[in-house]
Amino acid sequence: MADHEQWKDRLVSLVLGELSEPESSEVRAHAEACDPCRTELRRLGRLLETAGQRKGLSAPEALHESVRQSL
């Protein structure tokens, strides 16, 4: 299970654009083969899209960090 938690962290990094191209490819390939990760990647994509629609809003960095940790 701990291994799967690492994939979840990497999915978050993927949608935030924090991974190199080889790492992004690896995570995308995993998500294509893993139903839970594919679902999570879609959910994160929708979340990021929704957040992008709220560009005028801001929050303290502590709140951002809290959200990152909860994902």
C-alpha positions in Angstrom: 0.0 0.0 0.0 2.9 2.4 0.7 4.0 1.9 -2.9 0.6 3.0 -4.1 0.7 6.1 -1.9 4.0 7.0 -3.7 2.1 6.8 -7.1 -0.5 9.1 -5.7 2.2 11.6 -4.8 3.6 11.3 -8.3 0.2 11.9 -9.9 -0.1 15.1 -8.0 3.4 16.1 -9.2 2.4 15.2 -12.7 -0.7 17.4 -12.8 1.3 20.3 -11.3 3.9 19.9 -14.0 6.7 19.1 -11.6 8.1 16.0 -13.3 10.6 15.7 -16.0 9.5 14.2 -19.3 10.8 10.7 -18.6 9.1 10.8 -15.1 5.8 12.1 -16.7 5.8 9.3 -19.2 6.4 6.7 -16.5 3.5 8.0 -14.4 1.2 8.3 -17.4 2.0 4.7 -18.4 1.3 3.5 -14.9 -2.0 5.4 -14.8 -3.0 3.8 -18.1 -2.6 0.3 -16.6 -3.9 1.1 -13.1 -7.6 1.8 -12.7 -7.4 3.6 -9.3 -4.5 5.8 -10.5 -6.3 6.5 -13.8 -9.4 7.6 -11.9 -7.3 9.7 -9.5 -5.4 11.4 -12.4 -8.8 12.4 -14.0 -10.0 13.7 -10.6 -6.8 15.7 -10.1 -7.1 17.1 -13.7 -10.7 18.2 -13.0 -9.6 19.8 -9.7 -6.8 21.7 -11.4 -9.1 22.8 -14.2 -11.6 24.1 -11.6 -8.9 25.8 -9.7 -7.7 27.5 -12.9 -11.2 29.0 -13.3 -10.8 30.6 -9.9 -7.5 32.5 -10.8 -8.7 35.7 -9.1 -8.9 34.0 -5.8 -5.9 33.6 -3.5 -5.1 31.7 -0.4 -2.2 31.7 2.0 0.8 29.4 1.3 0.0 27.4 4.4 -3.4 26.5 3.0 -1.7 25.4 -0.3 0.7 23.2 1.6 -2.2 21.7 3.6 -4.1 20.8 0.4 -1.0 19.3 -1.2 -0.4 17.1 1.8 -4.1 16.0 1.9 -3.9 14.9 -1.8 
